[in-house]
Amino acid sequence: MFREPSEKEVNLLPLVVHGVQETVERVKMNRNSGFGTCGQISLSLSGTGSFTDSFKRTHQINPGDILFMAPESPHSYEPVVSPWRVKFILFSGDMLKDIFHSFNIPPSGVVKADTDIAREIAGLFEKIDSVYQSDLPSRHITASAYLYSLLALISKNSAAASKNLESEIDKITPAMHYINDHFYNPELTAEMIARNSGISHPHLCRLFSSAYGLTPHDYLVQIRIDHAKILLSEQKNMPINRVAAESGFNSVSYFTKVFKEKTGLTPAKFRNQTIYNF
């Protein structure tokens, strides 16, 4: 339901709630430019969904999880187990970007339901909904106050998540160094990386997924592609099969396939484009 605030309230309040609505997400939604000047906070009610934040990290969304998106924050989402029912708050405000910045809230993200903070956020979410749907003359002012508190709680969660992320990155740093030093070995596997980093393979995969939203193998492939790009750009006369070999690929056909998947170009076209650009 959308009950737009008056112009006076919009000018008076640092945060303005424009609508609280329950909906069923049925199709994939890509918002490369976010909501423009509006932000959104969504509470997952039932079913499951997939949400990709502005850092390209993908999260599975379960009942009770909260999604948040700042204005102009790229994101996408889609249902996984239908019906995926969510309730969302749409809001704006002249101070909105400053509030996100001062609270150190990332452009978009997720608060998982198994945290105390998530339960507090869900409680404030329902208070905003209740006040907004009421006929109180001060409903927009009260909703604005609750929304400010809600963003403060998201900030608290983001600070905790940031500490966890730093801890996870510290744990996988040896693995990343090992990949950087041995990517050229076509026999290198995720199991070898884990063994030489002192971490079990399943645990290493979980850490990589949590920190970067990818697997150790994905990271290895990206390092190989980045090295191949350098060789293609700087070693103009190096044969493609040698570029593939020195980048850790054991066949030209596989190298070409993966390179095109990652860049949209074949190695030869990438080299020609680079030559043309120079």
Accessible surface in RSA format (square Angstrom, percent):
REM  Atomic radii and reference values for relative SASA: ProtOr
REM  Chains: A
REM  Algorithm: Lee & Richards
REM  Probe-radius: 1.40
REM  Slices: 20
REM RES _ NUM      All-atoms   Total-Side   Main-Chain    Non-polar    All polar
REM                ABS   REL    ABS   REL    ABS   REL    ABS   REL    ABS   REL
RES MET A   1   104.96  54.4  86.29  57.1  18.67  44.5  79.35  67.5  25.61  33.9
RES PHE A   2    91.86  46.0  63.10  39.1  28.76  74.8  63.10  38.3  28.76  82.3
RES ARG A   3    46.73  19.6  39.63  20.2   7.10  16.9  16.72  22.9  30.00  18.2
RES GLU A   4   110.47  63.4  85.62  64.8  24.86  59.2  56.98 110.2  53.50  43.7
RES PRO A   5    13.44   9.8   0.34   0.3  13.10  47.6   0.73   0.6  12.71  79.0
RES SER A   6    57.85  48.9  44.47  59.4  13.37  30.8  51.09 108.8   6.76   9.5
RES GLU A   7   139.12  79.9 126.40  95.6  12.72  30.3  49.23  95.2  89.89  73.4
RES LYS A   8   160.49  78.3 151.78  93.1   8.71  20.7  99.82  89.8  60.67  64.6
RES GLU A   9    28.93  16.6  28.93  21.9   0.00   0.0  11.96  23.1  16.97  13.9
RES VAL A  10    55.42  36.5  52.79  47.8   2.63   6.3  52.79  45.9   2.63   7.1
RES ASN A  11   106.25  73.3  77.03  74.4  29.22  70.4  26.72  64.3  79.53  76.9
RES LEU A  12   113.45  63.2  89.44  64.0  24.00  60.3  94.46  66.3  18.98  51.1
RES LEU A  13    17.28   9.6  12.78   9.1   4.50  11.3  13.45   9.4   3.83  10.3
RES PRO A  14    49.75  36.3  45.15  41.2   4.59  16.7  49.38  40.8   0.37   2.3
RES LEU A  15     0.43   0.2   0.43   0.3   0.00   0.0   0.43   0.3   0.00   0.0
RES VAL A  16     0.30   0.2   0.13   0.1   0.17   0.4   0.30   0.3   0.00   0.0
RES VAL A  17     0.25   0.2   0.00   0.0   0.25   0.6   0.00   0.0   0.25   0.7
RES HIS A  18    28.40  15.5  28.40  19.7   0.00   0.0  24.42  25.2   3.97   4.6
RES GLY A  19     0.00   0.0   0.00   N/A   0.00   0.0   0.00   0.0   0.00   0.0
RES VAL A  20     1.78   1.2   0.69   0.6   1.09   2.6   0.69   0.6   1.09   3.0
RES GLN A  21    63.95  35.8  60.44  44.2   3.51   8.4  14.04  29.9  49.91  37.9
RES GLU A  22    81.87  47.0  58.91  44.6  22.96  54.7  22.46  43.4  59.41  48.5
RES THR A  23    40.04  28.5  32.06  32.5   7.98  19.0  14.76  19.8  25.28  38.2
RES VAL A  24    45.10  29.7  31.57  28.6  13.53  32.6  31.57  27.4  13.53  36.7
RES GLU A  25    27.25  15.6  26.03  19.7   1.21   2.9   1.16   2.3  26.08  21.3
RES ARG A  26   182.13  76.5 155.27  79.2  26.85  63.9  59.13  80.8 123.00  74.5
RES VAL A  27   101.53  66.8  95.37  86.3   6.16  14.8 100.31  87.2   1.22   3.3
RES LYS A  28   114.07  55.6  89.69  55.0  24.38  58.1  38.46  34.6  75.61  80.5
RES MET A  29    67.51  35.0  67.00  44.3   0.51   1.2  45.23  38.5  22.28  29.5
RES ASN A  30    91.37  63.0  66.64  64.4  24.73  59.5  16.52  39.8  74.86  72.4
RES ARG A  31    54.94  23.1  49.89  25.4   5.05  12.0  14.48  19.8  40.46  24.5
RES ASN A  32   126.76  87.4 109.02 105.4  17.74  42.7  30.37  73.1  96.39  93.2
RES SER A  33    83.79  70.8  75.60 100.9   8.19  18.9  45.20  96.2  38.59  54.1
RES GLY A  34    13.61  16.8   0.00   N/A  13.61  16.8   0.00   0.0  13.61  30.5
RES PHE A  35    45.73  22.9  23.50  14.6  22.23  57.8  31.62  19.2  14.10  40.4
RES GLY A  36    33.91  41.8   0.00   N/A  33.91  41.8  30.62  84.0   3.29   7.4
RES THR A  37   106.38  75.7  97.16  98.5   9.23  22.0  74.12  99.6  32.27  48.8
RES CYS A  38    25.31  19.1  25.31  28.2   0.00   0.0   1.81   4.6  23.50  25.3
RES GLY A  39     0.00   0.0   0.00   N/A   0.00   0.0   0.00   0.0   0.00   0.0
RES GLN A  40    12.17   6.8  12.15   8.9   0.03   0.1   0.00   0.0  12.17   9.2
RES ILE A  41     0.08   0.0   0.08   0.1   0.00   0.0   0.08   0.1   0.00   0.0
RES SER A  42     3.66   3.1   3.66   4.9   0.00   0.0   1.69   3.6   1.97   2.8
RES LEU A  43    12.03   6.7  12.03   8.6   0.00   0.0  12.03   8.4   0.00   0.0
RES SER A  44     2.76   2.3   0.46   0.6   2.30   5.3   0.46   1.0   2.30   3.2
RES LEU A  45    51.74  28.8  30.13  21.6  21.61  54.3  32.25  22.6  19.50  52.5
RES SER A  46    34.15  28.9  33.45  44.6   0.70   1.6  32.05  68.2   2.10   2.9
RES GLY A  47    18.62  23.0   0.00   N/A  18.62  23.0  10.06  27.6   8.56  19.2
RES THR A  48    22.51  16.0  22.51  22.8   0.00   0.0  20.94  28.1   1.58   2.4
RES GLY A  49     0.04   0.1   0.00   N/A   0.04   0.1   0.00   0.0   0.04   0.1
RES SER A  50    22.99  19.4  21.86  29.2   1.12   2.6  10.36  22.1  12.62  17.7
RES PHE A  51     0.00   0.0   0.00   0.0   0.00   0.0   0.00   0.0   0.00   0.0
RES THR A  52    33.16  23.6  32.95  33.4   0.21   0.5  18.73  25.2  14.43  21.8
RES ASP A  53     2.68   1.9   0.00   0.0   2.68   6.3   0.00   0.0   2.68   2.7
RES SER A  54    28.64  24.2   6.56   8.8  22.08  50.9   7.47  15.9  21.17  29.7
RES PHE A  55   109.73  54.9  88.00  54.5  21.74  56.6  93.41  56.6  16.32  46.7
RES LYS A  56   160.26  78.2 144.19  88.5  16.07  38.3  94.33  84.9  65.93  70.2
RES ARG A  57    52.03  21.8  52.03  26.5   0.00   0.0  12.46  17.0  39.56  24.0
RES THR A  58    84.37  60.0  58.67  59.5  25.70  61.3  40.92  55.0  43.45  65.7
RES HIS A  59    45.11  24.7  40.28  28.0   4.82  12.3  29.88  30.8  15.23  17.7
RES GLN A  60   110.27  61.7  97.80  71.5  12.46  29.7  30.38  64.7  79.88  60.6
RES ILE A  61     0.03   0.0   0.03   0.0   0.00   0.0   0.03   0.0   0.00   0.0
RES ASN A  62    51.87  35.8  51.87  50.1   0.00   0.0  16.64  40.1  35.22  34.0
RES PRO A  63    67.50  49.2  53.90  49.1  13.60  49.4  54.27  44.8  13.23  82.2
RES GLY A  64    25.66  31.6   0.00   N/A  25.66  31.6  21.50  59.0   4.16   9.3
RES ASP A  65     2.30   1.6   2.30   2.3   0.00   0.0   0.00   0.0   2.30   2.3
RES ILE A  66     0.00   0.0   0.00   0.0   0.00   0.0   0.00   0.0   0.00   0.0
RES LEU A  67     5.97   3.3   5.97   4.3   0.00   0.0   5.97   4.2   0.00   0.0
RES PHE A  68     3.64   1.8   3.64   2.3   0.00   0.0   3.64   2.2   0.00   0.0
RES MET A  69     0.88   0.5   0.76   0.5   0.11   0.3   0.76   0.6   0.11   0.1
RES ALA A  70    10.18   9.4  10.16  15.7   0.02   0.0  10.16  14.3   0.02   0.0
RES PRO A  71    12.11   8.8   2.57   2.3   9.54  34.7   2.57   2.1   9.54  59.3
RES GLU A  72    93.25  53.5  76.12  57.6  17.13  40.8  23.60  45.7  69.65  56.9
RES SER A  73     2.32   2.0   0.40   0.5   1.92   4.4   2.32   5.0   0.00   0.0
RES PRO A  74    55.42  40.4  54.98  50.1   0.45   1.6  55.24  45.6   0.18   1.1
RES HIS A  75     9.56   5.2   0.00   0.0   9.56  24.5   5.65   5.8   3.91   4.5
RES SER A  76    17.59  14.9  17.25  23.0   0.34   0.8   6.05  12.9  11.55  16.2
RES TYR A  77    13.94   6.5  11.52   6.6   2.42   6.3   7.90   5.9   6.04   7.4
RES GLU A  78    61.96  35.6  61.96  46.9   0.00   0.0   6.27  12.1  55.69  45.5
RES PRO A  79    28.69  20.9  13.00  11.8  15.69  57.0  13.14  10.9  15.55  96.6
RES VAL A  80    89.87  59.1  56.62  51.3  33.25  80.1  61.50  53.4  28.37  76.9
RES VAL A  81    84.28  55.5  81.27  73.6   3.01   7.3  84.28  73.2   0.00   0.0
RES SER A  82    82.20  69.5  54.41  72.6  27.78  64.0  36.40  77.5  45.80  64.2
RES PRO A  83    78.01  56.9  77.26  70.4   0.75   2.7  77.68  64.1   0.33   2.1
RES TRP A  84     1.37   0.6   1.37   0.7   0.00   0.0   1.37   0.7   0.00   0.0
RES ARG A  85    77.59  32.6  77.59  39.6   0.00   0.0  21.76  29.7  55.84  33.8
RES VAL A  86     3.99   2.6   3.99   3.6   0.00   0.0   3.99   3.5   0.00   0.0
RES LYS A  87    31.95  15.6  31.95  19.6   0.00   0.0   6.57   5.9  25.38  27.0
RES PHE A  88    27.56  13.8  27.56  17.1   0.00   0.0  27.56  16.7   0.00   0.0
RES ILE A  89     0.00   0.0   0.00   0.0   0.00   0.0   0.00   0.0   0.00   0.0
RES LEU A  90    34.59  19.3  34.59  24.7   0.00   0.0  34.59  24.3   0.00   0.0
RES PHE A  91     0.11   0.1   0.11   0.1   0.00   0.0   0.11   0.1   0.00   0.0
RES SER A  92    16.24  13.7  16.24  21.7   0.00   0.0   8.85  18.8   7.38  10.3
RES GLY A  93    20.33  25.1   0.00   N/A  20.33  25.1   7.13  19.6  13.20  29.6
RES ASP A  94   135.32  94.8 101.84 101.4  33.48  79.2  36.94  86.9  98.38  98.1
RES MET A  95    96.51  50.0  96.46  63.8   0.05   0.1  72.16  61.3  24.36  32.3
RES LEU A  96     2.60   1.4   2.51   1.8   0.09   0.2   2.51   1.8   0.09   0.2
RES LYS A  97   113.61  55.4 106.22  65.2   7.39  17.6  76.57  68.9  37.04  39.5
RES ASP A  98    92.77  65.0  89.64  89.2   3.14   7.4  21.43  50.4  71.34  71.2
RES ILE A  99     7.03   4.0   6.64   4.9   0.39   0.9   7.03   5.1   0.00   0.0
RES PHE A 100    10.13   5.1  10.07   6.2   0.06   0.2  10.10   6.1   0.04   0.1
RES HIS A 101   155.83  85.2 139.32  96.8  16.51  42.2  93.40  96.3  62.43  72.6
RES SER A 102    85.39  72.2  49.80  66.5  35.59  82.0  48.63 103.5  36.76  51.5
RES PHE A 103    40.75  20.4  34.56  21.4   6.19  16.1  38.00  23.0   2.75   7.9
RES ASN A 104   115.31  79.5 106.53 102.9   8.79  21.2  26.79  64.5  88.52  85.6
RES ILE A 105    12.36   7.0   0.00   0.0  12.36  29.8   0.46   0.3  11.91  32.3
RES PRO A 106    38.11  27.8  29.92  27.3   8.18  29.7  37.74  31.2   0.37   2.3
RES PRO A 107    56.18  40.9  52.96  48.3   3.22  11.7  56.09  46.3   0.09   0.6
RES SER A 108     0.37   0.3   0.00   0.0   0.37   0.8   0.00   0.0   0.37   0.5
RES GLY A 109     6.53   8.1   0.00   N/A   6.53   8.1   6.53  17.9   0.00   0.0
RES VAL A 110    21.98  14.5   1.69   1.5  20.30  48.9   1.69   1.5  20.30  55.1
RES VAL A 111     0.49   0.3   0.00   0.0   0.49   1.2   0.49   0.4   0.00   0.0
RES LYS A 112    77.28  37.7  74.99  46.0   2.29   5.5  68.89  62.0   8.38   8.9
RES ALA A 113    31.51  29.0  23.07  35.6   8.44  19.2  23.86  33.6   7.66  20.3
RES ASP A 114   122.53  85.8  91.92  91.5  30.60  72.4  47.17 111.0  75.35  75.2
RES THR A 115    48.16  34.3  43.48  44.1   4.67  11.1  48.16  64.7   0.00   0.0
RES ASP A 116    97.43  68.2  90.94  90.5   6.48  15.3  30.23  71.1  67.20  67.0
RES ILE A 117    22.89  13.0  22.78  17.0   0.11   0.3  22.78  16.4   0.11   0.3
RES ALA A 118     1.22   1.1   0.53   0.8   0.69   1.6   0.83   1.2   0.39   1.0
RES ARG A 119   140.58  59.0 128.63  65.6  11.96  28.5  70.70  96.6  69.88  42.4
RES GLU A 120    87.26  50.1  76.15  57.6  11.11  26.5  39.06  75.6  48.20  39.4
RES ILE A 121     0.00   0.0   0.00   0.0   0.00   0.0   0.00   0.0   0.00   0.0
RES ALA A 122    25.27  23.2  24.95  38.5   0.32   0.7  25.25  35.6   0.02   0.1
RES GLY A 123    34.44  42.5   0.00   N/A  34.44  42.5  31.99  87.8   2.45   5.5
RES LEU A 124    23.58  13.1  22.77  16.3   0.81   2.0  22.77  16.0   0.81   2.2
RES PHE A 125     0.00   0.0   0.00   0.0   0.00   0.0   0.00   0.0   0.00   0.0
RES GLU A 126    75.00  43.1  71.71  54.3   3.29   7.8  49.13  95.0  25.87  21.1
RES LYS A 127   106.34  51.9 102.95  63.2   3.39   8.1  57.29  51.6  49.05  52.3
RES ILE A 128     0.00   0.0   0.00   0.0   0.00   0.0   0.00   0.0   0.00   0.0
RES ASP A 129    16.89  11.8  16.89  16.8   0.00   0.0   1.93   4.5  14.96  14.9
RES SER A 130    77.14  65.2  62.53  83.5  14.61  33.6  34.05  72.5  43.09  60.4
RES VAL A 131    19.80  13.0  17.85  16.2   1.96   4.7  19.80  17.2   0.00   0.0
RES TYR A 132     0.00   0.0   0.00   0.0   0.00   0.0   0.00   0.0   0.00   0.0
RES GLN A 133    66.26  37.1  48.37  35.4  17.89  42.6  37.12  79.0  29.14  22.1
RES SER A 134    32.59  27.5  21.86  29.2  10.74  24.7  32.56  69.3   0.04   0.1
RES ASP A 135   122.40  85.7  98.70  98.2  23.70  56.0  36.57  86.1  85.83  85.6
RES LEU A 136    91.99  51.2  90.08  64.4   1.91   4.8  91.07  64.0   0.92   2.5
RES PRO A 137   124.75  90.9  97.03  88.5  27.72 100.8 106.77  88.1  17.99 111.8
RES SER A 138    50.06  42.3  48.11  64.2   1.95   4.5  31.49  67.0  18.58  26.0
RES ARG A 139    45.35  19.0  45.35  23.1   0.00   0.0   0.88   1.2  44.47  27.0
RES HIS A 140     4.79   2.6   4.78   3.3   0.01   0.0   4.64   4.8   0.15   0.2
RES ILE A 141    83.17  47.3  81.94  61.0   1.23   3.0  81.94  59.0   1.23   3.3
RES THR A 142    42.28  30.1  38.67  39.2   3.61   8.6  28.35  38.1  13.93  21.1
RES ALA A 143     0.00   0.0   0.00   0.0   0.00   0.0   0.00   0.0   0.00   0.0
RES SER A 144     6.91   5.8   6.53   8.7   0.38   0.9   1.30   2.8   5.61   7.9
RES ALA A 145    61.02  56.1  48.62  75.0  12.40  28.2  57.65  81.2   3.37   8.9
RES TYR A 146    62.04  29.0  62.04  35.3   0.00   0.0  25.81  19.4  36.22  44.7
RES LEU A 147     0.00   0.0   0.00   0.0   0.00   0.0   0.00   0.0   0.00   0.0
RES TYR A 148   101.34  47.3 101.34  57.7   0.00   0.0  65.60  49.3  35.75  44.1
RES SER A 149    49.38  41.7  44.57  59.5   4.81  11.1  17.83  38.0  31.55  44.2
RES LEU A 150     0.00   0.0   0.00   0.0   0.00   0.0   0.00   0.0   0.00   0.0
RES LEU A 151     0.16   0.1   0.16   0.1   0.00   0.0   0.16   0.1   0.00   0.0
RES ALA A 152    39.35  36.2  33.42  51.6   5.93  13.5  34.10  48.0   5.26  13.9
RES LEU A 153    25.26  14.1  25.01  17.9   0.25   0.6  25.26  17.7   0.00   0.0
RES ILE A 154     0.04   0.0   0.04   0.0   0.00   0.0   0.04   0.0   0.00   0.0
RES SER A 155    19.59  16.6  18.46  24.6   1.13   2.6   2.25   4.8  17.34  24.3
RES LYS A 156   123.80  60.4 114.44  70.2   9.36  22.3  75.38  67.8  48.42  51.6
RES ASN A 157    19.07  13.2  18.83  18.2   0.24   0.6   0.00   0.0  19.07  18.4
RES SER A 158    11.21   9.5   4.88   6.5   6.33  14.6   5.99  12.8   5.22   7.3
RES ALA A 159    50.98  46.9  45.24  69.8   5.75  13.1  49.29  69.4   1.70   4.5
RES ALA A 160    48.43  44.5  41.61  64.2   6.82  15.5  46.29  65.2   2.14   5.7
RES ALA A 161    48.66  44.7  42.56  65.7   6.10  13.9  45.64  64.3   3.02   8.0
RES SER A 162    49.45  41.8  43.62  58.2   5.83  13.4  22.95  48.9  26.50  37.1
RES LYS A 163   152.13  74.2 145.46  89.3   6.67  15.9  88.65  79.8  63.48  67.6
RES ASN A 164    90.39  62.3  88.51  85.5   1.88   4.5  17.30  41.6  73.09  70.6
RES LEU A 165    49.91  27.8  48.84  34.9   1.06   2.7  49.52  34.8   0.39   1.0
RES GLU A 166   107.55  61.7 105.39  79.7   2.17   5.2  37.47  72.5  70.09  57.2
RES SER A 167    49.45  41.8  43.26  57.7   6.18  14.2  28.78  61.3  20.67  29.0
RES GLU A 168    33.27  19.1  33.27  25.2   0.00   0.0   7.04  13.6  26.23  21.4
RES ILE A 169    53.41  30.4  53.41  39.8   0.00   0.0  53.41  38.5   0.00   0.0
RES ASP A 170   102.53  71.8  88.98  88.6  13.55  32.0  26.54  62.5  75.99  75.8
RES LYS A 171   105.35  51.4  94.01  57.7  11.34  27.0  58.89  53.0  46.46  49.5
RES ILE A 172     0.00   0.0   0.00   0.0   0.00   0.0   0.00   0.0   0.00   0.0
RES THR A 173    45.49  32.4  45.49  46.1   0.00   0.0  37.18  49.9   8.31  12.6
RES PRO A 174    66.55  48.5  57.82  52.7   8.74  31.8  62.25  51.4   4.31  26.8
RES ALA A 175     0.00   0.0   0.00   0.0   0.00   0.0   0.00   0.0   0.00   0.0
RES MET A 176    34.31  17.8  34.31  22.7   0.00   0.0  31.27  26.6   3.04   4.0
RES HIS A 177   106.06  58.0 105.43  73.3   0.63   1.6  78.73  81.1  27.33  31.8
RES TYR A 178    42.60  19.9  38.95  22.2   3.65   9.5  27.88  21.0  14.72  18.1
RES ILE A 179     0.00   0.0   0.00   0.0   0.00   0.0   0.00   0.0   0.00   0.0
RES ASN A 180    60.56  41.8  48.58  46.9  11.99  28.9  20.17  48.5  40.39  39.0
RES ASP A 181    89.81  62.9  76.54  76.2  13.26  31.4  18.59  43.8  71.22  71.0
RES HIS A 182    60.53  33.1  60.53  42.1   0.00   0.0  33.74  34.8  26.78  31.2
RES PHE A 183    25.09  12.6  25.09  15.5   0.00   0.0  25.09  15.2   0.00   0.0
RES TYR A 184   118.75  55.4 114.42  65.1   4.33  11.3  80.88  60.8  37.87  46.7
RES ASN A 185    44.63  30.8  42.35  40.9   2.29   5.5  10.43  25.1  34.20  33.1
RES PRO A 186    58.39  42.6  42.23  38.5  16.17  58.8  42.23  34.9  16.16 100.4
RES GLU A 187   117.51  67.5 111.03  84.0   6.48  15.4  49.78  96.3  67.73  55.3
RES LEU A 188     9.91   5.5   0.54   0.4   9.37  23.6   0.54   0.4   9.37  25.2
RES THR A 189    59.37  42.2  54.65  55.4   4.72  11.3  55.96  75.2   3.41   5.2
RES ALA A 190    16.86  15.5  11.42  17.6   5.44  12.4  11.59  16.3   5.26  13.9
RES GLU A 191    88.90  51.0  86.03  65.1   2.87   6.8  45.57  88.1  43.33  35.4
RES MET A 192    47.11  24.4  47.11  31.2   0.00   0.0  34.95  29.7  12.16  16.1
RES ILE A 193     0.07   0.0   0.07   0.1   0.00   0.0   0.07   0.1   0.00   0.0
RES ALA A 194     2.38   2.2   2.38   3.7   0.00   0.0   2.38   3.4   0.00   0.0
RES ARG A 195   164.05  68.9 138.30  70.5  25.75  61.3  77.95 106.5  86.10  52.2
RES ASN A 196    82.98  57.2  47.41  45.8  35.57  85.7   9.09  21.9  73.89  71.4
RES SER A 197    18.28  15.4   0.06   0.1  18.22  42.0   4.82  10.3  13.45  18.8
RES GLY A 198    74.09  91.4   0.00   N/A  74.09  91.4  39.87 109.4  34.22  76.6
RES ILE A 199    28.62  16.3  17.69  13.2  10.93  26.3  24.48  17.6   4.14  11.2
RES SER A 200    67.33  56.9  48.90  65.3  18.44  42.5  50.80 108.2  16.53  23.2
RES HIS A 201    58.78  32.1  54.30  37.7   4.48  11.5  37.82  39.0  20.96  24.4
RES PRO A 202    78.63  57.3  71.54  65.2   7.09  25.8  77.84  64.3   0.79   4.9
RES HIS A 203    65.48  35.8  65.48  45.5   0.00   0.0  51.43  53.0  14.05  16.3
RES LEU A 204     0.00   0.0   0.00   0.0   0.00   0.0   0.00   0.0   0.00   0.0
RES CYS A 205    34.66  26.2  32.95  36.7   1.72   4.0  19.78  50.1  14.88  16.1
RES ARG A 206   148.10  62.2 140.75  71.8   7.35  17.5  74.76 102.2  73.34  44.4
RES LEU A 207    10.37   5.8  10.16   7.3   0.22   0.5  10.37   7.3   0.00   0.0
RES PHE A 208     0.00   0.0   0.00   0.0   0.00   0.0   0.00   0.0   0.00   0.0
RES SER A 209    62.20  52.6  54.52  72.8   7.68  17.7  18.88  40.2  43.32  60.7
RES SER A 210    60.58  51.2  36.43  48.6  24.15  55.6  28.80  61.3  31.78  44.5
RES ALA A 211     4.54   4.2   0.00   0.0   4.54  10.3   0.00   0.0   4.54  12.0
RES TYR A 212    79.28  37.0  63.90  36.4  15.38  40.0  55.30  41.6  23.98  29.6
RES GLY A 213    35.54  43.8   0.00   N/A  35.54  43.8   6.62  18.2  28.93  64.8
RES LEU A 214    54.50  30.3  48.93  35.0   5.57  14.0  54.50  38.3   0.00   0.0
RES THR A 215    59.44  42.3  59.44  60.3   0.00   0.0  56.63  76.1   2.81   4.3
RES PRO A 216     0.98   0.7   0.98   0.9   0.00   0.0   0.98   0.8   0.00   0.0
RES HIS A 217    89.71  49.0  89.05  61.9   0.66   1.7  64.19  66.2  25.52  29.7
RES ASP A 218    53.41  37.4  50.88  50.6   2.53   6.0   9.33  22.0  44.08  44.0
RES TYR A 219    34.82  16.3  34.77  19.8   0.05   0.1  25.72  19.3   9.10  11.2
RES LEU A 220     1.95   1.1   1.95   1.4   0.00   0.0   1.95   1.4   0.00   0.0
RES VAL A 221     9.32   6.1   9.32   8.4   0.00   0.0   9.32   8.1   0.00   0.0
RES GLN A 222    65.74  36.8  65.74  48.0   0.00   0.0  32.72  69.6  33.02  25.0
RES ILE A 223    36.50  20.8  35.59  26.5   0.90   2.2  35.59  25.6   0.90   2.5
RES ARG A 224    15.43   6.5  15.43   7.9   0.00   0.0   0.00   0.0  15.43   9.4
RES ILE A 225     0.23   0.1   0.23   0.2   0.00   0.0   0.23   0.2   0.00   0.0
RES ASP A 226    56.87  39.8  55.02  54.8   1.85   4.4  23.78  56.0  33.09  33.0
RES HIS A 227    51.85  28.3  49.64  34.5   2.21   5.7  35.11  36.2  16.74  19.5
RES ALA A 228     0.00   0.0   0.00   0.0   0.00   0.0   0.00   0.0   0.00   0.0
RES LYS A 229    64.98  31.7  64.56  39.6   0.41   1.0  23.10  20.8  41.88  44.6
RES ILE A 230    91.60  52.1  88.07  65.6   3.52   8.5  91.59  66.0   0.00   0.0
RES LEU A 231    18.85  10.5  18.82  13.5   0.03   0.1  18.85  13.2   0.00   0.0
RES LEU A 232     0.00   0.0   0.00   0.0   0.00   0.0   0.00   0.0   0.00   0.0
RES SER A 233    26.42  22.3  21.74  29.0   4.69  10.8  14.20  30.2  12.22  17.1
RES GLU A 234   123.11  70.7  95.66  72.4  27.45  65.4  34.62  67.0  88.48  72.2
RES GLN A 235    84.31  47.1  81.09  59.3   3.22   7.7   6.58  14.0  77.74  59.0
RES LYS A 236    75.30  36.7  61.73  37.9  13.57  32.3  61.60  55.4  13.70  14.6
RES ASN A 237   146.73 101.2 120.02 116.0  26.71  64.3  39.96  96.2 106.77 103.2
RES MET A 238    19.23  10.0  12.81   8.5   6.42  15.3  17.23  14.6   2.01   2.7
RES PRO A 239    75.99  55.4  65.34  59.6  10.65  38.7  75.99  62.7   0.00   0.0
RES ILE A 240    43.85  25.0  40.33  30.0   3.52   8.5  40.33  29.0   3.52   9.5
RES ASN A 241    89.43  61.7  82.60  79.8   6.83  16.4  20.68  49.8  68.75  66.4
RES ARG A 242   127.75  53.6 123.76  63.1   3.99   9.5  36.79  50.3  90.97  55.1
RES VAL A 243     0.00   0.0   0.00   0.0   0.00   0.0   0.00   0.0   0.00   0.0
RES ALA A 244     1.60   1.5   1.60   2.5   0.00   0.0   1.60   2.2   0.00   0.0
RES ALA A 245    58.65  53.9  47.30  73.0  11.35  25.8  49.23  69.3   9.42  25.0
RES GLU A 246    63.77  36.6  54.65  41.3   9.12  21.7  29.11  56.3  34.66  28.3
RES SER A 247     0.00   0.0   0.00   0.0   0.00   0.0   0.00   0.0   0.00   0.0
RES GLY A 248     1.97   2.4   0.00   N/A   1.97   2.4   0.06   0.2   1.91   4.3
RES PHE A 249     7.22   3.6   0.97   0.6   6.25  16.3   2.69   1.6   4.53  13.0
RES ASN A 250   112.15  77.3  74.82  72.3  37.32  89.9  27.58  66.4  84.56  81.7
RES SER A 251    43.66  36.9  34.50  46.0   9.16  21.1  38.97  83.0   4.69   6.6
RES VAL A 252    62.38  41.0  58.22  52.7   4.16  10.0  58.22  50.6   4.16  11.3
RES SER A 253    86.54  73.1  71.66  95.6  14.89  34.3  56.18 119.6  30.36  42.5
RES TYR A 254    90.34  42.2  86.82  49.4   3.52   9.2  70.93  53.3  19.41  23.9
RES PHE A 255     0.00   0.0   0.00   0.0   0.00   0.0   0.00   0.0   0.00   0.0
RES THR A 256    41.43  29.5  41.43  42.0   0.00   0.0  35.00  47.0   6.43   9.7
RES LYS A 257   120.62  58.8 110.38  67.7  10.24  24.4  92.37  83.1  28.25  30.1
RES VAL A 258     7.32   4.8   7.32   6.6   0.00   0.0   7.32   6.4   0.00   0.0
RES PHE A 259     0.00   0.0   0.00   0.0   0.00   0.0   0.00   0.0   0.00   0.0
RES LYS A 260   110.98  54.1 107.48  65.9   3.50   8.3  55.81  50.2  55.17  58.8
RES GLU A 261   115.00  66.0  76.24  57.7  38.77  92.3  45.14  87.3  69.86  57.0
RES LYS A 262   100.03  48.8  65.57  40.2  34.46  82.0  26.07  23.5  73.95  78.8
RES THR A 263    38.91  27.7   6.14   6.2  32.78  78.1  14.92  20.0  23.99  36.3
RES GLY A 264    52.54  64.8   0.00   N/A  52.54  64.8  32.01  87.8  20.53  46.0
RES LEU A 265    46.16  25.7  45.02  32.2   1.14   2.9  46.16  32.4   0.00   0.0
RES THR A 266    32.95  23.4  32.78  33.2   0.16   0.4  29.91  40.2   3.04   4.6
RES PRO A 267     3.14   2.3   3.14   2.9   0.00   0.0   3.14   2.6   0.00   0.0
RES ALA A 268    50.98  46.9  48.42  74.7   2.55   5.8  50.02  70.4   0.95   2.5
RES LYS A 269   128.05  62.5 124.68  76.5   3.38   8.0  69.76  62.8  58.29  62.1
RES PHE A 270    33.51  16.8  33.51  20.8   0.00   0.0  33.51  20.3   0.00   0.0
RES ARG A 271    26.68  11.2  26.68  13.6   0.00   0.0  13.28  18.2  13.40   8.1
RES ASN A 272    92.23  63.6  87.02  84.1   5.22  12.6  25.92  62.4  66.31  64.1
RES GLN A 273    89.74  50.2  83.76  61.2   5.98  14.2  24.55  52.3  65.19  49.4
RES THR A 274    16.44  11.7  14.96  15.2   1.48   3.5  11.18  15.0   5.27   8.0
RES ILE A 275    84.20  47.9  75.42  56.2   8.78  21.2  76.32  55.0   7.88  21.4
RES TYR A 276   190.68  89.0 165.57  94.2  25.11  65.3 125.45  94.3  65.23  80.4
RES ASN A 277   110.76  76.4  74.44  71.9  36.32  87.5  26.15  62.9  84.61  81.8
RES PHE A 278   191.70  95.9 131.20  81.3  60.50 157.4 148.28  89.9  43.42 124.3
END  Absolute sums over single chains surface
CHAIN  1 A    14272.3      12083.3       2189.0       8159.7       6112.6
END  Absolute sums over all chains
TOTAL         14272.3      12083.3       2189.0       8159.7       6112.6
